[in-house]
């Protein structure tokens, strides 16, 4: 699967931060975190992404989800 994202993503939860560098990392994070109850369709998209363009789109969808869930501490700076 998608070995490394173009832009690793720093996720912070309860004062602890991790860096996700791949779609597999993101899938594992979502599956192990309570946000999974809000992310079934996102997980489906990430797991089904086989082609490079679909993997890129799945990563962007995950970034957007993480921003919306306020898991990305530096979101405003990243988007500028």
Secondary structure, 3 states (H helix, E strand, C coil): CCCCCCCCEEEEECCEEEEECCHHHHHHHHHHCHHHHHCHHHHHHHHHCCCHHHHHHHHHHHHHHHHHCCCCCCHHHHHC
